[in-house]
Amino acid sequence: GFTNDNNFGARSMRGVNFFRTQPTPGPGWAPTTYDYDIKIVGGQDITIIDCHFHNSSRMIQATGRTSNNTGCGRLHLHRITGHPLINGIDLNNCYDVVYMDEIHLWPFWSEDPNVTSWTRGNAQAFMFWRCDNPQIGRIFAWGYQTGIFILNYHTVGSLPGGTVNLMQIASADM
């Protein structure tokens, strides 16, 4: 996958399709546990638009950088589709607004009953830990154990603990 561990200047990714090799569906099926396809560490002013994640284990993670206590912020996630098998979008230590719109998580890769049964019992679509002012337009997730998972994050170094503040959601179909 891609990792952005640079806090200087705007970054963007547009029109990229992600594909991971997964085991053939069958009885007892479970996905290969790859890391996130896109990992943002302490990043600011990052745009991800028009990307598809075909059969990711984990799609997108944005988190603060503990080495110098830098949070994420001003992330723009738009027109993203995918079939994440473990975690979809995972946000933590995002201290400035995260904008999300037109996110569609669906079994694009496989509608095999073994795969859909596994995701319904184990996978999370959207995870929000310490995240300030997420602005969410239209999001959709089908076949996940948890659609929107709001968690409490503990304090690490000087990165403050906490949970979601002032979340606004226009439309969420889970």
C-alpha positions in Angstrom: 0.0 0.0 0.0 0.9 3.7 0.2 2.0 5.5 3.3 2.0 9.3 3.7 4.3 10.1 6.7 5.0 13.7 5.6 3.2 16.7 7.2 4.4 19.3 4.7 2.1 20.5 1.9 -1.0 19.2 0.2 -1.1 15.6 -1.1 -3.6 13.9 -3.3 -4.4 10.6 -5.0 -7.0 10.3 -7.7 -8.2 7.4 -9.9 -6.3 4.6 -8.4 -7.6 1.0 -8.2 -6.3 -1.3 -5.4 -6.4 -5.1 -5.7 -5.1 -7.6 -3.2 -4.8 -11.4 -3.6 -7.3 -13.2 -1.3 -7.9 -16.9 -0.6 -10.5 -18.6 -2.8 -13.8 -18.5 -1.0 -14.9 -21.8 0.7 -15.9 -23.2 4.0 -14.1 -21.5 6.9 -12.9 -18.7 4.7 -11.1 -15.7 6.2 -9.2 -12.9 4.4 -5.4 -12.5 4.3 -4.7 -9.8 6.9 -2.8 -7.2 4.9 -2.1 -3.7 6.2 -4.0 -0.6 5.1 -3.8 0.2 1.4 -3.5 3.9 2.2 -2.0 4.9 5.6 -1.8 8.6 6.5 0.4 9.3 9.6 0.2 12.9 10.9 -0.9 14.2 7.5 -2.6 17.5 6.7 -4.4 18.7 3.6 -4.8 15.2 1.9 -7.3 14.4 -0.8 -8.3 10.9 -1.9 -10.8 10.9 -4.7 -12.2 8.4 -7.3 -10.4 5.3 -5.9 -11.7 1.7 -5.8 -10.5 -0.9 -3.3 -11.5 -4.2 -4.8 -10.7 -6.7 -2.1 -8.6 -4.9 0.6 -8.2 -6.3 4.0 -8.0 -2.8 5.3 -8.7 0.3 3.1 -7.7 3.7 4.6 -6.3 4.7 7.9 -5.5 8.2 9.1 -3.8 8.5 12.5 -1.7 11.0 14.4 2.1 10.7 14.6 3.2 9.8 18.2 6.9 10.6 17.6 6.2 14.3 17.4 2.6 14.5 18.6 1.1 15.6 15.3 -2.5 14.9 14.5 -4.2 14.6 11.1 -6.5 17.1 9.6 -8.3 18.6 6.6 -8.6 15.2 4.9 -11.0 14.9 1.9 -12.2 11.5 1.1 -14.6 11.5 -1.9 -16.1 9.1 -4.4 -14.5 6.0 -2.9 -15.8 2.5 -3.5 -14.6 -0.8 -2.2 -15.0 -4.1 -0.5 -12.8 -4.0 2.6 -12.8 -7.3 4.3 -11.7 -6.2 7.8 -11.7 -2.4 8.1 -12.9 0.3 5.7 -12.0 3.8 6.9 -10.3 4.1 10.3 -9.7 7.6 11.6 -7.8 8.5 14.8 -6.2 11.7 16.2 -7.8 13.8 13.4 -7.9 17.2 15.0 -9.1 19.3 12.1 -12.1 18.5 9.9 -12.3 15.3 7.9 -14.7 15.6 4.9 -16.2 12.3 3.6 -18.7 12.0 0.7 -19.9 9.4 -1.7 -18.3 6.4 0.1 -19.8 3.1 -1.1 -18.7 -0.2 0.6 -20.3 -3.2 -1.0 -19.3 -6.8 -1.9 -17.7 -5.8 -5.2 -15.1 -8.6 -5.0 -17.2 -11.6 -4.0 -20.8 -12.3 -3.0 -19.9 -15.9 -2.0 -21.8 -16.8 1.2 -18.6 -17.7 3.0 -17.2 -14.2 2.3 -20.4 -12.3 3.2 -20.8 -14.4 6.3 -17.3 -13.6 7.4 -17.6 -9.8 6.9 -21.0 -9.7 8.6 -19.4 -11.4 11.7 -16.0 -9.6 11.7 -15.7 -6.4 9.6 -16.1 -2.7 10.4 -17.0 -0.2 7.7 -16.2 3.1 9.4 -14.2 3.5 12.6 -13.9 6.8 14.4 -11.6 7.2 17.4 -10.5 10.6 18.5 -11.8 12.7 15.6 -12.9 16.3 15.7 -15.7 17.6 13.5 -16.0 14.9 10.8 -18.3 16.2 8.1 -20.0 13.2 6.4 -22.1 13.6 3.3 -23.4 10.3 1.8 -22.0 7.0 3.0 -23.2 3.5 2.4 -22.0 0.1 3.7 -23.7 -3.3 3.2 -22.8 -6.5 4.9 -20.6 -5.4 7.8 -20.7 -6.4 11.4 -20.5 -2.7 12.3 -21.4 0.2 10.0 -20.3 3.2 12.1 -18.1 2.3 15.0 -17.3 5.1 17.5 -14.5 4.3 20.0 -12.7 6.0 22.8 -8.9 6.5 22.3 -6.5 6.5 25.2 -3.9 9.2 25.7 -0.5 8.4 24.1 2.4 10.8 24.8 0.8 14.2 24.4 -1.7 13.0 21.8 -4.9 13.5 23.8 -7.4 10.7 24.4 -11.1 11.1 23.6 -13.7 10.2 21.1 -15.7 11.9 18.3 -16.7 15.6 18.7 -19.4 17.3 16.6 -19.9 14.7 13.9 -22.3 15.7 11.2 -23.9 13.1 8.9 -26.2 14.0 6.0 -27.0 10.4 4.9 -25.7 7.1 6.2 -27.2 3.8 5.0 -25.8 0.8 7.0 
